[in-house]
Amino acid sequence: MDAYLDDYTAVGVIILAGIVLAAGMLGVNRLMRPRVAAREKQLTYESGVDPVGAGWAQSTVRYYVYAFLYVIFAVDAVFLFPWAVVLEDIGRAAAVEMGIFIGILVVGLAYAWRKGVLSWT
C-alpha cells in the first residue's frame, strides 16, 4: 500500500512545485512592474495608428468562412499523411474508406464553390 501511495505523493509534489513556481513568477512580476502607467499605455492600440472612430466595425462573414474551410482542410491533411505512410499495411478496405472520406471533402468543396464562397470579391 505504501508503494501505491508513493506514486500519488510524487504527483502531488510535482503539482505543488508547479503551483509554487507559477505563484513565485507572478509575485516577482508584481514586485518588478512599474507602479504608474503612462497615459500612452492607456490608449487603444490599432497597428501603430491613432484610434479613429468607434471601436466597433462590421466585417463580412466571408473571412470566417475562409478560415473555417482552411481549418477543415488542414485537419484533413493531418489524417491523410499518416494514412499514406501505412497504406500498404492496412489494405484495400482502408483505401476504400479513405476514398469515401476524400469524396465527402470534395462534395463539401464543390458545394462551397457552387455557393460562391470561394470568390474573394
HUTASUL-V877839 format. One record per pair of residues at least 24 apart in sequence whose ideal C-beta (glycine too) atoms are under 8 Angstrom apart, sorted by sequence separation. I is the first residue (numbers start at 1). J is the second residue. If there is no record, write none. Layout:
I,J
I,J
//
This chain:
76,101
76,105
73,105
72,105
72,108
69,109
69,112
65,112
69,117
69,118
65,117
62,117
62,120
//
